[in-house]
Amino acid sequence: MSDEEREEELDLSSPEVVTKYKSAAEIVNKALQLVISECKPKAKIVDLCEKGDAYIREQTGNMYKNVKKKIERGVAFPTCISVNSTVCHFSPLASDETVLEEGDLIKIDMGCHIDGFIAVVAHTHILQAGPITGRAADVIAAANTAAEVALRLVRPGKKNKDVTEAIQKVASAYDCKIVEGVLSHQLKQFVIDGNKVILSVTNPDTRVDDAEFEENEVYAIDIVTSTGEGKPKLLDEKHTTIYKRAVDKNYHLKMKASRFIFSEISQKFPIMPFSARALEEKRARLGLVECVNHDLLQPYPVLHEKPGDLVAHIKFTVLLMPNGSDRITSHSLQELQPTKTIDDPEIKAWLALGIKKKKGGGKKKKAKKGDKAEGAEPMDAANEAETQE
């Protein structure tokens, strides 16, 4: 019952598996749409995170209710709303009073699964009316263009390092940086961080194995761009609220509170990442520390660029189908008017690559989620549309 054996039966060659991925994607796309619609000045971030998670739980709960075998389903990654120079993973506890303000640059990150088949999405939205201009437009266009290039390069026969180099080149064209430490992972059933990985930035401290993409694989492509240095820092461990159980680690916890919390986590969240909001807050604060210190839980820290830096985040799930790539999660962008244009012939050539092997765009079926997000047009809004499609 190893991963390999399970994968032989349960990859995209099974129509049922494809259906479960697409059903999870449809739910998470709608959850994202709901959260964006609720993003208003003075809205509490914790309330928005709760609404996103509650929608996913409710919608997945309505599926596969009458099947004999129990099918696990629900939140695959808790809703995070990270604002301005905060890079990722901000999903505060119920007691947190942080609110959104007019002009905030908001990153929404979330995931849904059905029977362990995971669809994740992240989107960047600015709390303002009218077109996005200046450096804010640059950083979002950089993330989105890099995502479009990655979509075209994550294909059978290509290698992970090809994507790493390309997305860095795209970010440079907008005078932005790809944020270090962000990994794009292969997704498998009940595995949100598979072994095949795409590095965001090559550096001596972070190494991953060379890998080649293959047909019937699924990837979460995760792109984070910054107007700053792209070297985020952990400012306060107390802000970390998202964890994942490390299933291969064992340790006999000393504190009663830790044992209680770890038992609750093992029952409720044996595999997928979860938010500490789902646990009793005071007891959780005590118990989680010991669990993390002994590697029983993997924390997802809240990272920050410098105040004043702008950070954008685009994440999508792609199925490498026999007839080409199928991006199943996304949302349309606001109108962007970046200060930079793409003149580099290599980037233009990447953007001109087709996504499907056969004629007809496979992404059209998701067009109702927001037509603009599905083609390459929004990358550069006004000035690059004609070169990209």
Phi, psi and omega per residue, in radians:
M1 nan 0.582 3.115
S2 -1.232 2.929 3.090
D3 -0.970 -0.718 -3.065
E4 -1.107 -0.764 -3.124
E5 -1.130 -0.732 -3.128
R6 -1.129 -0.677 -3.111
E7 -1.148 -0.576 3.128
E8 -1.027 -0.653 -3.140
E9 -1.450 -0.643 -2.881
L10 -2.072 1.132 2.975
D11 -2.107 -2.923 -3.016
L12 -1.219 -0.091 3.053
S13 -1.237 -0.245 3.077
S14 -1.661 2.098 3.136
P15 -1.016 -0.544 3.139
E16 -1.138 -0.669 3.117
V17 -1.145 -0.791 3.124
V18 -1.019 -0.751 3.135
T19 -1.053 -0.741 -3.123
K20 -1.169 -0.715 3.068
Y21 -1.043 -0.795 -3.061
K22 -1.239 -0.579 3.080
S23 -1.158 -0.754 3.087
A24 -1.075 -0.700 -3.140
A25 -1.129 -0.735 -3.129
E26 -1.085 -0.710 3.136
I27 -1.165 -0.792 -3.079
V28 -1.228 -0.570 3.057
N29 -1.089 -0.735 3.139
K30 -1.238 -0.621 3.081
A31 -1.092 -0.735 3.096
L32 -1.065 -0.795 3.125
Q33 -1.019 -0.746 3.122
L34 -1.074 -0.824 -3.105
V35 -1.104 -0.756 3.119
I36 -1.031 -0.739 -3.113
S37 -1.125 -0.420 -3.128
E38 -1.618 -0.095 3.140
C39 -1.325 1.811 -3.128
K40 -2.402 2.740 3.074
P41 -0.953 2.395 3.128
K42 1.324 0.039 3.030
A43 -1.215 2.334 3.124
K44 -1.319 2.295 -3.087
I45 -1.074 -0.707 -3.115
V46 -1.087 -0.629 3.124
D47 -1.133 -0.705 3.125
L48 -1.141 -0.740 3.113
C49 -1.068 -0.748 3.129
E50 -1.092 -0.711 -3.132
K51 -1.111 -0.726 3.113
G52 -1.071 -0.838 -3.133
D53 -1.140 -0.730 -3.103
A54 -1.105 -0.692 3.127
Y55 -1.085 -0.777 -3.136
I56 -1.114 -0.767 3.133
R57 -1.079 -0.750 -3.106
E58 -1.141 -0.834 -3.074
Q59 -1.192 -0.725 3.128
T60 -1.216 -0.559 3.129
G61 -1.108 -0.403 3.135
N62 -1.444 -0.109 -3.066
M63 -1.780 2.588 3.060
Y64 0.927 0.656 -3.122
K65 -1.318 -0.515 -2.997
N66 -1.853 0.422 3.101
V67 -1.617 2.638 -3.085
K68 -1.158 -0.826 -3.112
K69 -1.478 2.277 -3.135
K70 -1.135 2.264 3.119
I71 -1.908 2.118 3.082
E72 -1.192 2.472 3.121
R73 -2.868 2.731 3.122
G74 2.538 -2.562 -3.088
V75 -1.327 2.209 3.076
A76 -1.697 -0.446 3.021
F77 -2.622 2.192 -3.065
P78 -1.073 2.572 3.132
T79 -1.077 2.236 3.091
C80 -2.099 2.468 3.071
I81 -2.287 1.794 -3.062
S82 -1.906 2.251 -2.933
V83 -1.954 2.416 3.006
N84 0.987 -1.973 -3.063
S85 -1.468 -0.092 3.025
T86 -1.259 2.271 -3.003
V87 -1.445 -0.846 -2.966
C88 -2.907 2.890 2.908
H89 1.216 0.335 3.095
F90 -1.467 1.894 -3.116
S91 -2.485 1.414 -2.836
P92 -1.233 2.892 3.079
L93 -1.315 2.900 -3.048
A94 -1.017 -0.510 -3.088
S95 -1.381 -0.132 -3.054
D96 -1.322 2.384 -3.058
E97 -1.850 0.151 -3.072
T98 -1.067 2.327 -3.136
V99 -2.147 2.834 3.051
L100 -1.426 2.662 3.086
E101 -2.233 2.701 3.064
E102 -0.910 2.323 3.114
G103 1.563 -0.110 3.124
D104 -1.096 2.458 3.004
L105 -1.664 2.010 -2.929
I106 -1.969 2.244 3.010
K107 -1.865 2.140 3.116
I108 -1.920 2.250 -3.030
D109 -2.344 2.243 -3.083
M110 -2.785 2.881 -3.134
G111 -2.630 2.664 -3.113
C112 -2.371 2.585 3.027
H113 -2.423 2.626 3.009
I114 -2.239 2.053 -3.098
D115 1.017 0.559 3.112
G116 1.445 -0.018 3.102
F117 -1.598 2.022 -2.817
I118 -1.805 2.363 2.973
A119 -2.161 2.174 3.133
V120 -2.091 2.719 3.126
V121 -2.652 2.545 2.933
A122 -2.408 2.570 -3.017
H123 -2.548 2.616 3.120
T124 -2.010 2.299 -3.051
H125 -2.422 2.413 3.086
I126 -1.898 2.345 -3.060
L127 -1.394 1.324 3.112
Q128 -2.793 2.758 3.043
A129 -1.565 2.727 3.062
G130 1.440 3.110 -3.067
P131 -1.150 2.663 3.066
I132 -1.587 2.271 -3.060
T133 -2.183 3.067 2.996
G134 1.145 -2.610 -3.047
R135 -1.181 -0.512 3.084
A136 -1.084 -0.735 3.098
A137 -1.149 -0.675 3.127
D138 -1.050 -0.823 -3.016
V139 -1.221 -0.600 3.095
I140 -1.269 -0.751 3.112
A141 -1.071 -0.656 3.112
A142 -1.076 -0.814 -3.137
A143 -1.121 -0.761 -3.065
N144 -1.243 -0.706 3.103
T145 -1.137 -0.729 3.092
A146 -1.070 -0.680 3.109
A147 -1.131 -0.713 3.121
E148 -1.131 -0.694 3.098
V149 -1.152 -0.777 3.132
A150 -1.051 -0.714 3.105
L151 -0.975 -0.634 -3.093
R152 -1.467 -0.343 -3.108
L153 -1.768 -0.307 3.041
V154 -1.453 1.524 -3.097
R155 -2.608 2.684 -3.099
P156 -0.900 2.334 3.130
G157 1.712 -0.438 3.095
K158 -1.454 2.827 -3.108
K159 -1.971 2.748 -3.095
N160 -1.053 -0.622 -3.097
K161 -1.199 -0.446 3.076
D162 -1.053 -0.699 -3.102
V163 -1.248 -0.751 3.139
T164 -0.977 -0.830 -3.111
E165 -1.150 -0.705 -3.070
A166 -1.162 -0.771 -3.073
I167 -1.199 -0.533 3.067
Q168 -1.172 -0.671 3.129
K169 -1.123 -0.708 3.128
V170 -1.095 -0.822 -3.114
A171 -1.031 -0.725 3.130
S172 -1.052 -0.604 -3.128
A173 -1.100 -0.445 3.088
Y174 -1.736 0.194 -3.094
D175 1.007 0.694 3.085
C176 -2.188 2.996 3.102
K177 -2.059 2.529 2.899
I178 -1.335 2.320 -3.087
V179 -1.298 2.285 -3.119
E180 -1.199 2.681 3.002
G181 1.518 -0.099 3.113
V182 -1.517 2.256 -3.128
L183 -2.033 2.417 2.955
S184 -1.698 2.223 -3.028
H185 -1.971 2.617 2.868
Q186 -1.177 2.458 3.060
L187 -1.831 2.414 3.000
K188 -2.313 3.061 3.135
Q189 -1.043 2.143 -3.116
F190 1.092 0.272 3.125
V191 -2.197 1.892 -3.109
I192 -1.538 -0.257 -3.117
D193 -2.327 1.214 -3.126
G194 -1.108 2.959 -3.009
N195 -1.229 -0.519 3.102
K196 -1.378 2.187 -2.957
V197 -2.343 2.505 2.986
I198 -1.921 2.104 3.077
L199 -1.277 2.507 3.055
S200 -1.355 -0.715 -3.094
V201 -2.424 2.314 3.069
T202 -1.410 2.269 2.975
N203 -2.688 2.848 -3.021
P204 -1.081 -0.455 -3.068
D205 -1.384 -0.452 -3.064
T206 -2.042 2.061 3.125
R207 -2.192 2.459 2.993
V208 -2.281 2.747 3.126
D209 -1.168 2.479 2.999
D210 -1.075 2.449 -3.129
A211 -2.545 2.608 3.079
E212 -1.966 2.387 3.128
F213 -1.290 2.547 -3.123
E214 -2.287 2.718 3.094
E215 -1.017 2.595 3.118
N216 1.251 0.222 3.018
E217 -1.631 2.820 3.114
V218 -2.214 2.403 -3.139
Y219 -2.299 2.547 2.921
A220 -1.751 1.881 -3.129
I221 -1.589 2.102 -2.931
D222 -2.141 1.943 -3.063
I223 -2.113 2.147 3.068
V224 -2.202 2.198 -3.115
T225 -2.062 2.725 -3.103
S226 -2.505 2.574 2.987
T227 -1.432 -0.123 3.133
G228 -1.654 -2.574 -3.053
E229 -1.426 -0.300 -3.119
G230 1.320 0.395 3.122
K231 -2.115 1.389 -3.003
P232 -1.233 2.725 -3.107
K233 -2.236 2.649 3.003
L234 -1.485 2.103 -3.112
L235 -1.678 -0.590 -3.070
D236 -2.674 1.984 -3.125
E237 -1.071 -0.417 -3.120
K238 -1.131 -0.366 3.141
H239 -1.363 -0.232 -3.139
T240 -1.251 2.154 -3.127
T241 -2.269 -0.125 -3.099
I242 -1.897 2.324 -3.079
Y243 -2.448 2.799 3.015
K244 -2.358 2.377 3.141
R245 -1.166 2.312 3.064
A246 -1.539 1.743 -2.959
V247 -1.187 -0.309 -3.079
D248 -1.666 0.082 -3.076
K249 -1.929 2.521 3.073
N250 -2.330 2.526 3.077
Y251 -2.874 2.432 3.111
H252 -1.518 1.852 -3.072
L253 -1.196 2.463 -3.066
K254 -1.479 -0.726 -3.031
M255 -1.448 2.476 3.126
K256 -1.078 -0.743 -3.135
A257 -1.061 -0.686 3.138
S258 -1.142 -0.768 -3.122
R259 -1.112 -0.714 3.128
F260 -1.079 -0.863 -3.101
I261 -1.115 -0.749 -3.090
F262 -1.167 -0.613 3.076
S263 -1.118 -0.740 3.125
E264 -1.113 -0.753 3.125
I265 -1.088 -0.778 -3.099
S266 -1.080 -0.588 3.126
Q267 -1.362 -0.805 -3.010
K268 -1.498 -0.628 -3.003
F269 -2.325 1.082 -3.029
P270 -1.169 -0.427 -2.985
I271 -2.274 -0.791 -3.018
M272 -1.466 2.679 3.002
P273 -1.025 2.645 -3.102
F274 -2.499 2.881 3.100
S275 -1.778 2.445 3.079
A276 -1.097 -0.240 3.046
R277 -1.035 -0.481 -3.101
A278 -1.351 -0.086 -3.131
L279 -1.922 2.837 3.107
E280 -1.191 2.134 -2.805
E281 -1.068 -0.871 -3.061
K282 -1.143 -0.787 -3.121
R283 -1.162 -0.654 -3.138
A284 -1.080 -0.764 -3.120
R285 -0.959 -0.774 3.133
L286 -1.194 -0.882 -2.976
G287 -1.262 -0.600 -3.067
L288 -1.118 -0.609 -3.087
V289 -1.032 -0.841 -3.123
E290 -1.152 -0.681 3.122
C291 -1.065 -0.736 3.141
V292 -1.220 -0.745 -3.115
N293 -1.049 -0.490 -3.137
H294 -1.865 0.390 2.984
D295 1.086 0.359 3.059
L296 -1.360 -0.419 3.105
L297 -2.195 2.447 3.047
Q298 -1.705 2.034 -3.139
P299 -1.423 2.623 2.993
Y300 -1.915 1.612 -2.995
P301 -1.211 2.631 3.016
V302 -1.431 2.043 -3.076
L303 -1.895 2.689 -3.058
H304 -2.365 2.484 2.826
E305 -1.514 -3.073 -3.126
K306 -1.270 2.583 3.064
P307 -0.918 2.373 -3.107
G308 1.700 -0.427 3.048
D309 -1.255 2.598 3.099
L310 -1.922 2.384 -3.091
V311 -2.207 2.302 3.086
A312 -2.068 2.656 -3.054
H313 -2.439 2.179 3.006
I314 -2.243 2.208 3.070
K315 -2.358 2.422 3.096
F316 -2.518 2.811 3.118
T317 -1.853 2.303 -3.110
V318 -2.232 2.334 3.069
L319 -1.741 2.176 3.117
L320 -1.549 1.448 -3.065
M321 -1.411 2.792 3.118
P322 -0.996 -0.520 -3.113
N323 -1.676 0.206 3.101
G324 2.231 -3.031 -3.062
S325 -1.512 2.449 3.126
D326 -2.196 1.802 3.070
R327 -1.380 2.098 -3.010
I328 -1.870 -0.156 3.069
T329 -2.227 2.398 3.092
S330 3.140 3.020 3.021
H331 -2.634 2.590 -3.107
S332 -1.181 2.541 3.114
L333 -1.505 2.754 2.915
Q334 -1.177 2.870 3.122
E335 -1.159 2.251 -3.113
L336 -1.928 2.430 3.018
Q337 -2.225 1.303 -3.088
P338 -1.175 2.793 3.128
T339 -1.453 -0.263 -3.099
K340 -1.946 2.707 3.012
T341 -2.167 2.747 3.138
I342 -1.546 1.940 3.102
D343 -1.925 -0.242 -3.051
D344 -1.162 2.149 -3.078
P345 -1.092 -0.589 -3.117
E346 -1.171 -0.744 3.110
I347 -1.124 -0.738 3.112
K348 -1.063 -0.656 3.133
A349 -1.169 -0.713 3.090
W350 -1.064 -0.788 -3.088
L351 -1.160 -0.408 -3.136
A352 -1.438 -0.164 -3.138
L353 -1.134 2.498 3.067
G354 -1.317 2.803 3.119
I355 -1.809 -0.507 -3.134
K356 -1.845 2.599 3.072
K357 -1.349 -0.569 3.128
K358 -1.747 2.838 -3.120
K359 -1.205 2.655 -3.089
G360 1.763 2.246 -3.076
G361 -1.389 2.155 -3.121
G362 -1.229 -0.271 -3.073
K363 -1.458 -0.123 -3.017
K364 -1.087 -0.521 -3.067
K365 -1.112 -0.319 3.116
K366 -1.711 0.145 -2.987
A367 -1.021 -0.514 -3.116
K368 -1.110 -0.311 3.111
K369 -1.271 -0.238 -3.098
G370 2.505 1.725 -2.954
D371 -0.974 -0.696 -2.993
K372 -1.121 -0.552 -3.056
A373 -1.191 -0.347 -2.952
E374 -1.475 -0.463 3.072
G375 -1.691 -2.955 3.141
A376 -1.581 -0.037 -2.974
E377 -1.003 -0.714 -2.968
P378 -1.246 -0.144 -3.069
M379 -0.961 -0.767 -3.046
D380 -2.198 0.312 3.130
A381 0.748 -1.914 -2.948
A382 -1.146 -0.621 -2.813
N383 -1.798 -0.177 -3.049
E384 -2.065 -0.027 -2.969
A385 -0.942 -0.782 -2.998
E386 -1.208 -0.434 -3.098
T387 -1.443 -0.272 -2.914
Q388 -1.723 -0.405 -3.103
E389 -1.756 nan nan
